[in-house]
Amino acid sequence: MMRRSMWRLAAKVPAGRVLICLAFGTLAGCASIGPTKLVDTHQGYNDAVQLAESREMLLNIVRLRFGDPIQFLEVTQINSSFSVGATASGSAANVGGAGAAVGSLGGSVSYSDSPTLTFTPRSDQQFARDILLPVHLHDVISFTNRGGAYDSAFFALLTSGINEAPDIPGPNGELYLQRLRALRALIEENHAWITHGKKWVPKSNVPIAVEEITAFDHVWATNNGFQWTDAEAFLGESGRGKAIMVLEYHTPLLVLKDPSDPQTEEYVRLLGLEPGLREYIIRAATDEIALGRSLNFIYVGFRSLKEIMGIVSEYVDVPAELSDTVPQPRYRRTGENKLPFRVRSSEREPRDTAYKVLVHDHWFWIDESDVDSKSVLEALYAILLRQSGASEVGAPTLTLPVGPQSN
């Protein structure tokens, strides 16, 4: 039971005022507790959930470094019950007698806080599929559209292929690295930047002869937000004299500072694009609208959250005594996707740091001054929330009563 004395008064007062003071004092105390507790506890619970879930992301990254299964718990409900009670006492003497009446007034207001936390394991089939699906294009761009080494390094972490060149061993993998280097160079050397805009993009890249398009085709396209246009602008020579159905789409764009710059043109060719344009549409390789191939588009494949976490786990410092229990690195770590990220380790618990976890009897943590590592952790947590947004509630549910605590 949390108990605080709200007021204590002993004074010489007229007896008729004792009960009035008592009533107003008690009401004032009760009225001040509710709003104050709401403000105080709101931030407290918010901080606790943020810290717990950030540590959980770090915990699962470390688990993957050791080849252990991962597990996420979601805080699905916080019920906090507040109760307020008031007590009062008073006495009066010499009422009606000679001289002044003497009285005393006492009282207190108490409150209790009994929170109940509900955790739901994220272990249902929907969540398992979510973390194995490629991350969304717009989520990737939101972390990488500012330019600079950190952002482009994070973009490289999330990227699994560029313009039909997948990140796999062999010639295709070498072509992927070549295109990834070109894309990073465009951004880091200030030749280009990534922004958003509305562009007409094809529903499919299969053109139709203009004379074959019927009135019904035009009506259907209009009713569904499409329109027919010259296919040559999208397909080059193969689209001459033909039409294609397009949709105005909100999409990321690679915008060139000077399309005629020789170095810029070379990078554009390395990306497998046709030089000379100022803007190139960026599409996800799995996007339904990004079917076929266009020399004006940059088609990008993205990794799943599980694979991304696996790559990040290779930046965990492993103690020498545990080196035999760690699987060999499974992912490519080149200068193109090397992250400014580090998880330190020791047998002793680190002090003055928030993000720390205990795994295999050793502590793993991110240094408080390591801003880049904390930024990567924050980005991964944000992607987790985005990827698991469609998941259904799993079972079992763990409910823990917490409290009451007393002050």
C-alpha positions as MATLAB code, in Angstrom:
seq = 'MMRRSMWRLAAKVPAGRVLICLAFGTLAGCASIGPTKLVDTHQGYNDAVQLAESREMLLNIVRLRFGDPIQFLEVTQINSSFSVGATASGSAANVGGAGAAVGSLGGSVSYSDSPTLTFTPRSDQQFARDILLPVHLHDVISFTNRGGAYDSAFFALLTSGINEAPDIPGPNGELYLQRLRALRALIEENHAWITHGKKWVPKSNVPIAVEEITAFDHVWATNNGFQWTDAEAFLGESGRGKAIMVLEYHTPLLVLKDPSDPQTEEYVRLLGLEPGLREYIIRAATDEIALGRSLNFIYVGFRSLKEIMGIVSEYVDVPAELSDTVPQPRYRRTGENKLPFRVRSSEREPRDTAYKVLVHDHWFWIDESDVDSKSVLEALYAILLRQSGASEVGAPTLTLPVGPQSN';
ca = [
       0.000    0.000    0.000;
       1.430    3.309   -1.075;
       0.666    5.777    1.681;
       1.463    9.436    1.867;
       0.293   11.878    4.491;
      -1.453   14.635    2.615;
      -1.819   17.012    5.464;
      -1.759   17.225    9.253;
      -3.129   20.226   11.020;
      -3.510   21.123   14.636;
      -4.555   24.633   15.384;
      -6.780   26.736   17.472;
      -9.783   27.331   15.288;
     -13.419   28.016   15.835;
     -15.199   24.681   16.258;
     -17.641   25.440   13.451;
     -14.807   25.515   10.936;
     -13.301   22.152   11.816;
     -15.551   20.033    9.638;
     -15.413   22.533    6.774;
     -11.599   22.469    6.725;
     -11.660   18.704    6.980;
     -13.975   18.281    4.003;
     -12.173   20.705    1.723;
      -8.742   19.364    2.654;
      -9.737   15.768    1.926;
     -11.350   16.621   -1.422;
      -8.356   18.687   -2.512;
      -5.984   15.844   -1.703;
      -8.031   13.280   -3.616;
      -8.422   15.514   -6.651;
      -4.674   16.101   -6.971;
      -3.658   12.428   -6.946;
      -5.407   11.163  -10.106;
      -3.925   13.549  -12.712;
      -0.493   13.461  -11.058;
      -0.392    9.665  -11.029;
      -1.484    9.522  -14.683;
       1.445   11.712  -15.761;
       3.983    9.972  -13.527;
       3.041    6.391  -14.402;
       2.510    6.983  -18.141;
       6.150    7.806  -18.792;
       7.308    5.148  -16.371;
       5.467    2.374  -18.193;
       6.489    3.794  -21.577;
      10.171    3.794  -20.579;
       9.907    0.273  -19.181;
       8.300   -1.182  -22.334;
      10.798    0.592  -24.616;
      13.771   -0.683  -22.629;
      12.414   -4.233  -22.322;
      11.688   -4.600  -26.044;
      14.990   -3.004  -27.088;
      16.841   -5.438  -24.847;
      14.783   -8.249  -26.349;
      15.946   -7.316  -29.862;
      19.552   -7.276  -28.614;
      18.984  -10.610  -26.865;
      17.773  -12.274  -30.070;
      20.690  -10.863  -32.069;
      23.089  -12.435  -29.564;
      21.129  -15.698  -29.648;
      21.535  -15.886  -33.424;
      25.293  -15.384  -33.034;
      25.346  -18.589  -30.978;
      22.928  -20.417  -33.255;
      20.159  -20.405  -30.634;
      16.440  -20.092  -31.493;
      14.949  -16.634  -31.141;
      11.788  -15.694  -29.258;
       9.869  -12.438  -28.936;
       7.367  -11.497  -26.244;
       4.916   -8.684  -26.880;
       3.541   -6.536  -24.073;
      -0.080   -6.679  -25.143;
      -1.761   -5.120  -22.136;
      -0.992   -3.014  -19.091;
      -3.790   -2.695  -16.555;
      -2.995   -0.407  -13.678;
      -5.613   -0.068  -10.969;
      -5.449    2.954   -8.677;
      -7.458    3.252   -5.487;
      -7.656    6.263   -3.188;
      -8.798    6.388    0.416;
      -9.164    9.217    2.897;
      -9.358    9.311    6.682;
     -10.069   12.271    8.885;
     -10.406   13.062   12.574;
     -11.281   16.141   14.568;
     -12.053   17.323   18.067;
     -13.327   20.464   19.692;
     -13.192   21.779   23.257;
     -14.713   24.646   25.176;
     -17.599   24.897   22.762;
     -20.059   27.406   24.198;
     -17.865   28.126   27.206;
     -15.990   31.226   28.152;
     -13.143   32.109   25.876;
     -12.342   30.861   22.425;
     -13.270   27.368   21.318;
     -10.246   25.130   20.672;
     -10.209   22.367   18.063;
      -7.795   20.039   16.303;
      -8.044   18.599   12.792;
      -6.170   15.616   11.335;
      -6.427   13.464    8.246;
      -4.633   11.609    5.494;
      -5.198   10.462    1.934;
      -3.697    7.183    0.718;
      -3.489    5.505   -2.690;
      -2.475    2.112   -4.049;
      -1.189    1.091   -7.490;
      -1.725   -2.527   -8.593;
      -0.515   -3.042  -12.185;
      -0.995   -6.254  -14.174;
       1.182   -6.894  -17.244;
       0.197   -9.277  -20.034;
       2.878  -10.788  -22.299;
       2.011  -12.651  -25.488;
       4.652  -14.816  -27.175;
       5.025  -13.925  -30.857;
       5.154  -17.525  -31.979;
       2.114  -17.965  -34.210;
       2.389  -18.978  -37.863;
       1.623  -15.469  -39.115;
       4.524  -13.947  -37.216;
       6.858  -16.730  -38.380;
       5.940  -15.874  -41.976;
       6.286  -12.141  -41.358;
       9.918  -12.294  -40.257;
      10.780  -14.464  -43.287;
       9.188  -12.071  -45.804;
      11.254   -9.342  -47.497;
      11.021   -5.989  -45.745;
       8.958   -3.348  -47.487;
      10.510   -0.875  -49.919;
       9.147    2.229  -48.193;
      10.437    1.006  -44.818;
      13.919    0.611  -46.286;
      13.884    4.064  -47.880;
      12.739    5.669  -44.624;
      16.044    4.632  -43.013;
      18.317    5.392  -45.959;
      17.051    8.499  -47.751;
      19.327   10.981  -45.982;
      22.534    9.912  -47.695;
      25.929    9.415  -46.065;
      27.960    6.354  -45.132;
      25.723    5.131  -42.302;
      22.511    5.258  -44.324;
      23.973    3.651  -47.432;
      25.595    0.942  -45.284;
      22.203    0.177  -43.766;
      20.701    0.147  -47.267;
      23.341   -2.425  -48.259;
      22.427   -4.532  -45.215;
      18.775   -4.692  -46.271;
      19.409   -5.221  -49.982;
      19.544   -8.712  -51.516;
      19.604   -7.881  -55.225;
      19.699   -5.015  -57.737;
      18.345   -5.185  -61.299;
      18.316   -8.961  -61.732;
      21.666   -9.378  -59.933;
      21.028  -11.321  -56.672;
      23.424  -11.415  -53.749;
      24.544  -15.025  -54.213;
      27.963  -16.648  -54.777;
      29.300  -16.586  -58.310;
      29.077  -14.151  -61.245;
      25.607  -12.889  -60.253;
      26.899  -12.037  -56.800;
      29.837  -10.124  -58.261;
      27.463   -8.163  -60.485;
      25.329   -7.391  -57.436;
      28.352   -6.011  -55.568;
      29.290   -3.927  -58.601;
      25.817   -2.405  -58.760;
      25.672   -1.908  -55.020;
      28.991   -0.038  -55.103;
      27.702    2.148  -57.952;
      24.490    2.992  -56.087;
      26.374    3.813  -52.883;
      28.887    5.928  -54.790;
      26.117    7.975  -56.408;
      24.757    8.855  -52.977;
      27.962    9.162  -50.951;
      29.789   11.217  -53.596;
      26.816   13.598  -53.852;
      25.954   12.682  -57.431;
      22.375   11.727  -56.477;
      19.856   11.439  -53.671;
      16.733    9.433  -52.924;
      13.372   11.141  -52.581;
       9.680   10.388  -53.116;
       7.333   11.402  -55.893;
       4.380   10.346  -58.015;
       5.164    8.617  -61.275;
       3.292    6.665  -63.893;
       4.379    3.032  -63.624;
       3.197    0.092  -65.769;
       0.671   -2.417  -64.497;
       2.646   -4.965  -66.508;
       5.368   -4.737  -69.123;
       3.414   -6.569  -71.833;
       2.503   -3.978  -74.518;
      -0.560   -4.224  -76.749;
      -0.944   -2.931  -80.279;
      -2.860    0.344  -80.210;
      -5.508   -0.916  -82.657;
      -6.298   -3.869  -80.369;
      -7.350   -1.703  -77.444;
     -11.151   -1.606  -77.208;
     -13.526    0.929  -75.710;
     -14.164   -1.534  -72.889;
     -10.410   -1.590  -72.142;
     -10.385    2.209  -71.828;
     -13.444    2.220  -69.545;
     -12.037   -0.526  -67.326;
      -8.702    1.300  -67.023;
     -10.378    4.589  -66.085;
     -12.642    2.972  -63.480;
      -9.666    1.306  -61.813;
      -7.303    4.292  -61.769;
      -5.237    3.246  -64.814;
      -4.745    4.766  -68.212;
      -3.254    3.695  -71.547;
      -0.085    5.391  -72.760;
       2.747    5.026  -75.267;
       4.774    1.927  -74.377;
       7.989    3.198  -75.995;
       8.656    5.538  -73.042;
       8.888    2.485  -70.758;
      10.139   -0.303  -73.023;
      12.223    1.483  -75.622;
      12.213    0.163  -79.195;
      10.190   -2.926  -78.267;
       7.277   -0.691  -77.293;
       7.178    1.451  -80.435;
       3.679    1.643  -81.908;
       2.183   -0.074  -78.881;
       0.409    0.975  -75.705;
       0.704   -0.057  -72.090;
      -1.544    0.366  -69.053;
      -0.023    2.565  -66.328;
      -0.890    3.733  -62.823;
       0.137    6.926  -61.042;
       2.100    5.567  -58.104;
       3.746    7.134  -55.052;
       7.272    5.766  -55.318;
      10.876    6.398  -54.252;
      13.069    8.048  -56.886;
      16.805    8.222  -57.466;
      17.374   11.826  -58.566;
      20.650   12.720  -60.329;
      22.316   16.039  -59.656;
      23.829   16.237  -63.163;
      22.827   13.423  -65.564;
      25.478   14.544  -68.092;
      28.393   14.231  -65.654;
      30.768   11.501  -66.997;
      31.227    9.830  -63.610;
      27.480    9.859  -63.006;
      26.885    8.272  -66.412;
      29.372    5.517  -65.625;
      27.649    4.694  -62.328;
      24.271    4.671  -64.087;
      25.570    2.161  -66.670;
      26.991   -0.021  -63.895;
      23.488   -0.123  -62.411;
      22.191   -1.507  -65.699;
      20.257    1.681  -66.494;
      20.013    3.850  -69.580;
      22.038    7.084  -68.988;
      20.642   10.532  -69.660;
      17.590   10.625  -67.402;
      17.346   12.820  -64.334;
      15.104   10.475  -62.311;
      14.943    6.707  -62.006;
      12.034    4.966  -60.294;
      12.968    2.576  -57.458;
      10.715   -0.470  -57.217;
      10.759   -3.591  -55.055;
      11.596   -6.669  -57.104;
       8.624   -8.480  -55.547;
       6.167   -5.656  -56.212;
       3.264   -6.720  -58.403;
       3.579   -3.476  -60.350;
       7.305   -4.026  -60.951;
       6.782   -6.895  -63.386;
       9.059   -7.247  -66.368;
      12.112   -5.048  -66.941;
      12.558   -1.373  -67.766;
      15.789    0.548  -68.320;
      14.247    3.462  -66.411;
      13.646    1.471  -63.205;
      15.865    0.281  -60.382;
      14.428   -3.025  -59.181;
      15.689   -3.868  -55.700;
      15.277   -7.101  -53.759;
      15.260   -6.971  -49.960;
      16.192   -9.405  -47.219;
      13.886  -10.765  -44.551;
      14.096   -9.522  -40.973;
      15.424  -12.936  -39.883;
      18.267  -12.748  -42.405;
      19.011   -9.126  -41.494;
      19.272  -10.029  -37.813;
      21.543  -12.933  -38.749;
      23.917  -10.589  -40.557;
      23.886   -8.109  -37.679;
      24.623  -10.930  -35.215;
      28.081  -11.345  -36.776;
      29.025   -7.997  -35.239;
      28.730   -9.486  -31.725;
      32.038   -9.831  -29.881;
      32.373  -13.475  -28.786;
      34.451  -14.245  -25.649;
      37.416  -16.515  -26.339;
      36.127  -19.187  -23.979;
      32.877  -19.430  -26.009;
      34.424  -19.364  -29.481;
      33.953  -23.139  -29.932;
      30.191  -22.794  -29.427;
      29.670  -20.193  -32.167;
      28.760  -21.214  -35.738;
      30.969  -20.055  -38.583;
      29.864  -16.761  -40.208;
      27.185  -17.513  -42.783;
      26.919  -14.119  -44.425;
      29.175  -12.033  -46.598;
      30.875   -9.175  -44.730;
      32.429   -6.857  -47.274;
      33.124   -3.147  -47.304;
      29.794   -2.725  -49.110;
      27.631   -3.944  -46.244;
      29.882   -3.478  -43.219;
      27.904   -1.757  -40.486;
      29.068    0.678  -37.807;
      27.643   -1.743  -35.234;
      29.235   -3.545  -32.286;
      27.978   -5.597  -29.354;
      30.622   -5.945  -26.650;
      30.929   -8.817  -24.174;
      32.420   -9.624  -20.757;
      31.902  -11.889  -17.758;
      31.094   -8.952  -15.501;
      27.893   -6.991  -15.761;
      28.550   -3.603  -17.380;
      27.534   -0.487  -15.483;
      25.962    2.720  -16.758;
      24.495    1.173  -19.903;
      20.852    0.454  -20.686;
      21.101   -2.103  -23.485;
      22.589   -5.240  -21.936;
      21.600   -8.927  -21.822;
      22.899  -12.072  -20.138;
      23.497  -15.051  -22.469;
      25.553  -18.198  -21.741;
      26.663  -16.696  -18.408;
      28.238  -13.688  -20.175;
      27.055  -10.118  -20.548;
      26.585   -8.559  -23.971;
      25.933   -4.850  -24.342;
      26.012   -1.737  -26.515;
      28.084    1.120  -25.172;
      26.072    4.231  -24.269;
      28.374    6.445  -26.362;
      28.046    4.194  -29.451;
      25.364    6.209  -31.234;
      25.605    4.273  -34.526;
      25.077    0.895  -32.857;
      22.075    2.224  -30.948;
      20.678    3.619  -34.205;
      20.949    0.206  -35.884;
      19.182   -1.401  -32.918;
      16.397    1.186  -33.112;
      15.983    0.631  -36.855;
      15.743   -3.146  -36.436;
      13.112   -2.730  -33.735;
      11.111   -0.403  -35.985;
      11.267   -2.952  -38.828;
      10.118   -5.658  -36.400;
       7.038   -3.617  -35.524;
       6.319   -3.007  -39.203;
       6.823   -6.618  -40.261;
       4.741   -8.081  -37.448;
       1.880   -5.635  -37.793;
      -0.409   -8.239  -39.376;
       0.349  -11.017  -36.917;
      -2.443  -12.550  -34.910;
      -2.275  -13.050  -31.173;
      -0.495  -16.274  -30.289;
      -0.798  -18.596  -27.333;
      -0.077  -19.126  -24.531;
      -0.529  -15.782  -22.819;
       1.500  -15.017  -19.693;
      -0.097  -12.603  -17.223;
       1.950  -11.329  -14.290;
       0.526   -9.371  -11.366;
       2.986   -6.700  -10.281;
       2.534   -4.991   -6.956;
       1.192   -3.472   -4.954;
       4.350   -1.561   -4.143;
       4.440    0.744   -1.166;
       5.990    4.112   -0.533;
];
